[in-house]
Amino acid sequence: MSAVCEDTPRYRSMTEADLEQVLAIERAGHPYPWSAGIFRDCLRVGYLCRVWTVGEAIRAYGIMSVAVGEAHVFNVCVHPDHRRRGWGRQTMIALLDDARRRGAHTAFLEVRPSNRGAVALYHDLGFNEVGLRPGYYPAPHGREDALVMARDL
């Protein structure tokens, strides 16, 4: 018989009941956070919405779509108190594994060039820059471009 220790990280599907914690992380982690409605829509349409938990506390989450052989990572966020501990990498690896299991051959994402930590992580995970979306993100003094990155799965 094996028991799951309460502090063992667990990767599972996000539920509506998780939204309060997810929204708190989103608001603390992003200067222009998604709304509750966006998260609810992602759950409603069946996107892969996943969380990493320790006990009852959510540490990180990721949201991705998979269709016609392609995965698109929409949002990955780690609770600010738990950054620089591998949660972002762990979340991305788990999402990419989910994408492979669902038949995706390529993964795409957009990232702010100013988010140097995320850009470095994505490069380290095998993503390459394949394009630029001018003025994609809101920014304090106008708009910020998005790097479009992709990798084979």
N, C-alpha and C positions, 0 to 999 in steps of 0.2 A: 504494500500500500504506500502511495506517495502523497504527500500533502503539499499544497502550494503555499509557500510562505507569504505572509501578508505584504512583505516588501519586495516580492518578485514582480518585475515588470510584466504586464500583460497587454498584448495587442489584440484589439477587438473592434467590432463594428461600433460606430457612433450611433447613439439613439437620441431621440428628442429630449429625453431626460438629462442628457449630457450638455445640452446647449447653454445652460447657465455658466458652467465652468468653462466651456469652449469660448463663449463670448467674452468672459473675463480675461482669458489668455489672449484672445484676438485683440482686445482693446489695449491690453498692456504691451503687446508685442508688435503692433503695427501702428504707424502714424495715421493711416487712413483705413480703419478696420471695416471688415464686412459687417453687414447688418444681420440681425437674427433672421430676417426674411430670406436672405441669400442662403444661409445655412439650412433653413427649413426647405427651401427649394432644392438644394443639393440632395438632401435626404429623400424628398418626395420623388424626384426623377430617377433615383436609383444610382447616383454616383457612388463610387467607393469612398465612403466617409469612415475613417478609422481613427482610433485614439490609442495612446499608450497610457496605461494607468499603473499606479503603485498604490495598492489598497484601493480606496475610493477616489483618490486624487488623480486627475488627468495631468500628465506631464507634457504631452505633445499630441498633435493631431495632423492628419493629412487628408486632402480631398483630391480625387482624381476621377476622370472619366476614362472609359475604355470602349472603343467602338472601331469597327472595320480595321482591325490590326494596329491601331494607334492608341496610345495612352497619353492623356494630357493632365499633368500635375497642376492643379489650380491653386492650392494653398497648403503650405506646411508651416506650422508654427510651434515653437517650444516655449513653455512658460519661462518668462524672463529669469526667474530664480533658479532655473535648471539648465540654463544654456552652458555651452562649452563642456558638456558631459557626454556627448555622443547621441543625444536624443534625436537631433535632426538627421544625422547619418542613419540611425536605426530606423527612423520613420521612412526615409527615402528608400532604403534597401527593402523594407517590408512592402512599400507601395509598388516598387518595381517587380518584386516577386509576385504580388497580386496581379499585376498587369500581364506578366508572362503566363501565369496560370489561366488567364482569360483570353489568351491568344494574341496579345499585342506583340508586335515586332519592333516597334519604335516608340520611344517616349519623348514628349515635348514638355517644355515649361517656359514661362517668362519670369524674369527676375530683374529687379532694379540694379543697374550698374553700381549704384552707391552702396548696395548691400554686399560688401566685399567678402564677408564671411560665407554667405550663401553661394556667391559666384565661385569661390574657391572650393567649397564642398562639392558643388555640382561638377566642376572640372575634375576633381578627385574621383568622383563616381563615374567618370567616363563621358560626361556631357560635353558637347562642343557647341560653340556659338555658330548659329546658322542664319541669323537674321537680326533685324532691329525693328522695333515698332516705335516710331517717333511719337513723343507726347502721350504715351500709353498710361502712365500713372500720374495721379495728382501729386503735387509737390508744394512745399511752402511758398515758392515764388514762381508758380506756373505749373508746368508739367515736366515729367521725367520720362525719358525713353525706357523701353524694356529690351533687354537682351533676350532673344529667342534662342533657346538651347535645345539640343536633341541628342539622343544616343540610341544605338541599336540595343535590342534586348536579346 
